[in-house]
Amino acid sequence: MNAAVWQGAGRRIHLQEVGTRDGLQAEAAFVDTARKIELIDLLSAAGVTKIEVTAFVSPKAIPALRDADQVLRAIRRVPGVVYSALVPNVRGAERAIDAQADELNLVMSASESHNLANLRMARAQSFAALCAVAATVRASPVALNVSLSCAFGCPMQGDVPAQDVLDWCARYVNELGARGVTLCDTTGMAYPTQVVALVRAFRARWPDTELTLHFHNTRGMGLANVLAAIDAGADRFDASLGGLGGCPYAPGASGNVCTEEIVHALALMGYDTGVDLERLLAACAKLPALIGHDVPGQILKAGRRLDLHPHPHDFEQIAARAAARAGT
């Protein structure tokens, strides 16, 4: 890895919050609509670049996001923040556009096995559905992003050839007219040298297309993969407040890379995320009460690097005895 990755020198890195969709959809407890709106407003005020607010899917499939319309309509819009929504089909796209989404996020998998298991369709069928959504979006001012799951490996198939990933990206850019593509490490199978190679290959082919990396921390390599991607030229990353999220094909594993941990680490290395860490942590502190359990993120528990602890209550006596011993 290039040593320059450790010195950000003010380089801008865009953090895109997915916890309000990717995280909350996996929770057993339904988070009240008003409290979802409050959480998103706190994230907007903290300075994240983009927020994936919700998903316009069947409430039977994902009951946790059954209030998608109400949430997206009621949030406080901060200029410069992109408010995105995941949509699976034309009907979802129409609902999201009507609720004033700035961007629609479409999803399919680079792996045939994962696409069948997760979306109940072959990849060709999924792409046809994406084409129908893209046709709907062309008549609106809404931007289009496509997220490619299992871009770094499939939990059933194993390795996914990089050329397969790039071939699908070409179709998203050339046939769908996508403004952005997200390469997703759906079950945390990515590793740094693999990340560098794929990011460089994408950047060489589509330098003007927004590239986002979506990493999971399933095997503890999330931050390492973020740094590797930055070193290869990436500047956009999905992250989840508190590290919420996960995948049914990685049971018991931690979720997405944690927003506050990434912000904290990058700030120490001199990168500019535009995110107010104190405000972000205040938003994160609300999560355990909202979802009914602790969160994976460590910064909220351990504090920032220079959040110092008080001396022991008998510190002065200890110091005095040490000084006395030193003088004898």
C-alpha positions as CSV (number, residue, x, y, z in Angstrom):
1,M,0.0,0.0,0.0
2,N,1.2,3.5,-0.9
3,A,2.5,5.3,2.3
4,A,0.6,8.4,1.1
5,V,-2.7,6.8,2.3
6,W,-1.6,7.5,5.8
7,Q,-1.5,11.3,5.1
8,G,-4.8,12.6,3.9
9,A,-3.6,16.2,3.4
10,G,-7.1,17.5,3.4
11,R,-8.3,15.2,0.6
12,R,-12.1,15.0,0.5
13,I,-13.7,11.7,1.2
14,H,-17.5,11.4,0.9
15,L,-19.3,9.3,3.6
16,Q,-22.8,8.0,2.6
17,E,-25.0,6.8,5.4
18,V,-26.9,3.6,4.8
19,G,-27.9,2.6,8.4
20,T,-31.3,4.1,8.1
21,R,-32.1,1.6,5.3
22,D,-29.6,-1.2,5.3
23,G,-29.3,-1.2,9.1
24,L,-32.9,-0.7,10.2
25,Q,-34.3,-3.1,7.7
26,A,-32.5,-6.0,9.5
27,E,-33.9,-5.0,13.0
28,A,-36.7,-7.0,14.6
29,A,-38.1,-3.9,16.4
30,F,-40.0,-1.4,14.3
31,V,-38.5,2.1,14.8
32,D,-41.3,4.7,15.1
33,T,-41.7,6.9,12.0
34,A,-41.1,10.2,14.0
35,R,-38.0,8.8,15.5
36,K,-36.7,7.7,12.1
37,I,-37.2,11.2,10.8
38,E,-35.4,12.6,13.9
39,L,-32.5,10.3,13.3
40,I,-32.2,11.2,9.6
41,D,-32.4,14.9,10.5
42,L,-29.5,14.5,12.9
43,L,-27.4,12.8,10.2
44,S,-28.2,15.6,7.8
45,A,-27.0,18.1,10.3
46,A,-23.8,16.1,11.0
47,G,-22.7,16.6,7.4
48,V,-22.8,13.2,5.7
49,T,-22.8,13.5,1.9
50,K,-25.7,11.2,1.1
51,I,-28.3,9.3,3.2
52,E,-30.0,6.2,1.9
53,V,-33.2,7.1,3.7
54,T,-35.4,4.0,3.1
55,A,-36.5,1.4,0.6
56,F,-39.7,1.4,-1.4
57,V,-40.4,-2.3,-1.1
58,S,-43.3,-4.5,-0.1
59,P,-44.2,-4.0,3.6
60,K,-44.7,-7.7,3.8
61,A,-41.1,-8.3,2.7
62,I,-39.6,-5.6,4.9
63,P,-42.1,-4.5,7.5
64,A,-39.4,-2.3,9.2
65,L,-39.6,0.1,6.3
66,R,-43.3,0.2,5.7
67,D,-43.4,3.9,6.4
68,A,-41.0,4.8,3.5
69,D,-43.4,7.4,2.0
70,Q,-44.0,9.2,5.2
71,V,-40.3,9.3,6.2
72,L,-39.0,10.6,2.9
73,R,-41.6,13.3,2.7
74,A,-41.2,14.5,6.2
75,I,-37.4,14.8,6.6
76,R,-35.7,18.2,6.8
77,R,-33.7,18.6,3.5
78,V,-30.2,20.1,3.9
79,P,-28.8,21.7,0.8
80,G,-26.0,19.6,-0.7
81,V,-27.1,16.3,0.9
82,V,-28.4,13.7,-1.5
83,Y,-31.5,11.7,-0.2
84,S,-31.6,8.3,-1.8
85,A,-34.0,5.4,-1.7
86,L,-33.6,1.8,-2.7
87,V,-36.2,0.6,-5.2
88,P,-36.8,-2.9,-6.5
89,N,-39.1,-2.2,-9.5
90,V,-41.1,0.4,-11.4
91,R,-43.8,0.7,-8.8
92,G,-41.2,1.4,-6.1
93,A,-39.5,3.9,-8.4
94,E,-42.7,5.8,-9.0
95,R,-43.4,5.9,-5.3
96,A,-39.9,7.2,-4.5
97,I,-40.0,9.8,-7.2
98,D,-43.4,11.0,-5.9
99,A,-41.9,11.2,-2.4
100,Q,-39.1,13.4,-3.8
101,A,-36.1,11.1,-3.6
102,D,-33.0,12.7,-5.1
103,E,-31.6,9.4,-6.2
104,L,-32.9,5.9,-6.8
105,N,-30.6,3.0,-5.8
106,L,-31.1,-0.3,-7.8
107,V,-29.7,-3.6,-6.7
108,M,-28.6,-6.9,-8.3
109,S,-25.8,-9.4,-7.7
110,A,-22.7,-10.1,-9.6
111,S,-23.2,-13.8,-8.6
112,E,-26.0,-15.8,-10.2
113,S,-26.3,-17.9,-7.1
114,H,-26.7,-14.9,-4.8
115,N,-29.1,-13.2,-7.2
116,L,-31.4,-16.2,-7.3
117,A,-31.2,-16.7,-3.5
118,N,-31.6,-13.1,-2.6
119,L,-33.9,-11.7,-5.3
120,R,-35.5,-14.9,-6.6
121,M,-34.5,-14.0,-10.2
122,A,-31.7,-14.8,-12.6
123,R,-29.3,-11.9,-13.3
124,A,-30.8,-11.4,-16.8
125,Q,-34.2,-11.0,-15.2
126,S,-32.9,-8.6,-12.7
127,F,-31.2,-6.5,-15.4
128,A,-34.5,-6.4,-17.4
129,A,-36.2,-5.0,-14.3
130,L,-33.5,-2.4,-13.9
131,C,-34.0,-1.3,-17.5
132,A,-37.7,-0.8,-16.8
133,V,-36.8,1.4,-13.8
134,A,-34.2,3.3,-15.8
135,A,-36.8,4.1,-18.4
136,T,-39.1,5.5,-15.7
137,V,-36.3,7.6,-14.2
138,R,-35.3,9.2,-17.6
139,A,-38.5,11.2,-17.5
140,S,-37.6,12.7,-14.1
141,P,-34.8,14.7,-12.6
142,V,-33.9,11.9,-10.3
143,A,-30.4,10.3,-10.5
144,L,-29.8,6.6,-10.8
145,N,-27.3,4.5,-8.9
146,V,-26.8,0.7,-9.3
147,S,-25.4,-1.4,-6.4
148,L,-23.7,-4.6,-7.4
149,S,-23.9,-7.1,-4.6
150,C,-21.1,-9.8,-4.2
151,A,-18.7,-7.8,-6.3
152,F,-15.8,-9.1,-4.1
153,G,-17.0,-12.7,-3.6
154,C,-20.2,-14.8,-3.2
155,P,-20.9,-16.8,0.0
156,M,-22.2,-19.7,-2.2
157,Q,-20.1,-19.5,-5.3
158,G,-16.8,-18.2,-3.9
159,D,-14.7,-15.9,-6.0
160,V,-16.5,-13.7,-8.6
161,P,-14.2,-12.9,-11.6
162,A,-13.3,-9.2,-11.7
163,Q,-14.2,-9.2,-15.4
164,D,-17.7,-10.3,-14.7
165,V,-18.0,-7.3,-12.3
166,L,-16.7,-4.9,-14.8
167,D,-18.9,-6.3,-17.6
168,W,-22.0,-5.6,-15.5
169,C,-20.7,-2.1,-14.6
170,A,-20.3,-1.4,-18.3
171,R,-24.0,-2.3,-18.9
172,Y,-25.1,0.0,-16.0
173,V,-23.1,2.9,-17.3
174,N,-23.7,2.4,-21.0
175,E,-27.2,0.9,-21.2
176,L,-28.9,2.3,-18.1
177,G,-27.2,5.7,-17.9
178,A,-26.4,5.3,-14.3
179,R,-24.7,8.3,-12.7
180,G,-23.1,6.1,-10.1
181,V,-22.2,2.5,-9.4
182,T,-21.7,0.9,-5.9
183,L,-19.4,-2.2,-5.6
184,C,-20.7,-4.1,-2.6
185,D,-18.8,-6.4,-0.4
186,T,-22.0,-8.1,0.7
187,T,-20.7,-10.6,3.2
188,G,-17.3,-9.2,4.0
189,M,-15.2,-11.3,1.6
190,A,-13.1,-8.4,0.2
191,Y,-9.4,-8.0,1.0
192,P,-7.1,-5.0,0.3
193,T,-5.1,-6.1,-2.7
194,Q,-8.3,-7.3,-4.4
195,V,-10.0,-3.9,-3.6
196,V,-7.1,-2.0,-5.1
197,A,-7.1,-3.9,-8.3
198,L,-10.9,-3.6,-8.8
199,V,-11.0,0.1,-8.0
200,R,-8.2,0.9,-10.3
201,A,-9.8,-1.1,-13.1
202,F,-13.1,0.7,-12.7
203,R,-11.5,4.1,-12.5
204,A,-9.5,3.5,-15.6
205,R,-12.6,2.7,-17.6
206,W,-15.1,5.2,-16.1
207,P,-13.3,8.1,-14.6
208,D,-16.4,10.3,-14.7
209,T,-18.8,7.8,-13.1
210,E,-19.4,8.1,-9.3
211,L,-17.8,5.0,-7.7
212,T,-18.9,4.0,-4.2
213,L,-17.5,1.2,-2.1
214,H,-19.8,-0.6,0.2
215,F,-17.9,-2.8,2.7
216,H,-19.0,-5.0,5.5
217,N,-16.8,-5.7,8.6
218,T,-17.7,-9.4,8.7
219,R,-14.1,-10.6,9.0
220,G,-12.6,-7.5,10.5
221,M,-11.2,-6.0,7.3
222,G,-13.6,-3.1,6.8
223,L,-11.3,-0.2,7.6
224,A,-8.3,-1.9,5.9
225,N,-10.4,-2.2,2.7
226,V,-11.5,1.5,3.0
227,L,-7.9,2.6,3.2
228,A,-6.9,0.4,0.3
229,A,-9.7,1.8,-1.8
230,I,-8.7,5.4,-1.0
231,D,-5.1,4.5,-2.0
232,A,-6.4,3.3,-5.3
233,G,-8.4,6.5,-6.0
234,A,-11.8,5.9,-4.5
235,D,-13.4,8.8,-2.6
236,R,-17.0,7.6,-1.8
237,F,-18.0,5.0,0.8
238,D,-21.2,3.7,2.3
239,A,-21.2,3.3,6.0
240,S,-23.7,2.5,8.7
241,L,-24.2,4.4,12.0
242,G,-23.2,2.2,14.9
243,G,-22.1,-0.5,12.4
244,L,-25.7,-1.7,12.0
245,G,-26.7,-4.0,9.1
246,G,-25.6,-7.4,8.0
247,C,-26.6,-10.2,5.6
248,P,-28.6,-13.4,6.2
249,Y,-25.7,-15.3,4.5
250,A,-23.3,-14.2,7.2
251,P,-25.2,-15.1,10.4
252,G,-23.8,-13.7,13.6
253,A,-21.4,-11.4,11.8
254,S,-21.0,-7.7,12.4
255,G,-22.7,-5.4,9.9
256,N,-21.5,-2.6,7.6
257,V,-18.4,-0.6,8.2
258,C,-19.3,1.8,11.0
259,T,-19.8,5.5,10.1
260,E,-18.3,7.0,13.2
261,E,-15.3,4.7,13.2
262,I,-14.5,5.6,9.6
263,V,-14.9,9.3,10.3
264,H,-12.8,9.1,13.4
265,A,-10.0,7.2,11.6
266,L,-9.9,9.3,8.5
267,A,-9.9,12.6,10.6
268,L,-6.8,11.3,12.5
269,M,-5.1,10.7,9.1
270,G,-5.9,14.2,7.8
271,Y,-8.8,13.4,5.5
272,D,-11.7,15.8,5.2
273,T,-15.1,13.9,5.4
274,G,-17.1,17.1,6.1
275,V,-18.7,15.2,9.0
276,D,-19.0,16.6,12.5
277,L,-18.0,13.6,14.7
278,E,-19.5,15.0,17.8
279,R,-22.9,15.4,16.2
280,L,-22.6,12.0,14.6
281,L,-21.9,10.4,18.0
282,A,-24.9,12.2,19.4
283,A,-27.0,10.5,16.7
284,C,-25.4,7.2,17.4
285,A,-26.1,7.4,21.1
286,K,-29.8,7.2,20.3
287,L,-29.6,3.9,18.5
288,P,-29.6,1.4,21.5
289,A,-32.9,2.8,22.7
290,L,-34.4,2.9,19.2
291,I,-33.5,-0.7,18.3
292,G,-33.5,-2.3,21.7
293,H,-30.0,-3.6,21.9
294,D,-26.3,-2.5,21.8
295,V,-24.6,-1.6,18.5
296,P,-21.3,-3.1,17.1
297,G,-19.5,0.3,16.9
298,Q,-16.7,0.9,19.3
299,I,-16.2,4.7,19.3
300,L,-19.4,5.3,21.3
301,K,-18.2,2.8,23.9
302,A,-14.5,3.6,24.1
303,G,-14.6,7.2,23.1
304,R,-12.4,9.1,20.7
305,R,-8.7,8.7,20.8
306,L,-8.2,11.9,22.9
307,D,-11.3,11.5,25.1
308,L,-9.1,11.2,28.2
309,H,-10.0,9.6,31.5
310,P,-9.5,11.2,35.0
311,H,-6.6,10.3,37.2
312,P,-7.3,7.7,39.9
313,H,-8.7,9.3,43.1
314,D,-5.4,8.7,45.0
315,F,-3.2,9.8,42.1
316,E,-1.6,12.6,44.1
317,Q,-0.6,10.3,46.9
318,I,0.8,7.7,44.4
319,A,2.8,10.5,42.8
320,A,4.1,11.8,46.1
321,R,5.2,8.3,47.3
322,A,6.9,7.7,43.9
323,A,8.7,11.1,44.2
324,A,9.8,10.2,47.8
325,R,11.2,6.9,46.7
326,A,13.0,8.5,43.8
327,G,14.7,10.9,46.2
328,T,16.0,8.3,48.6
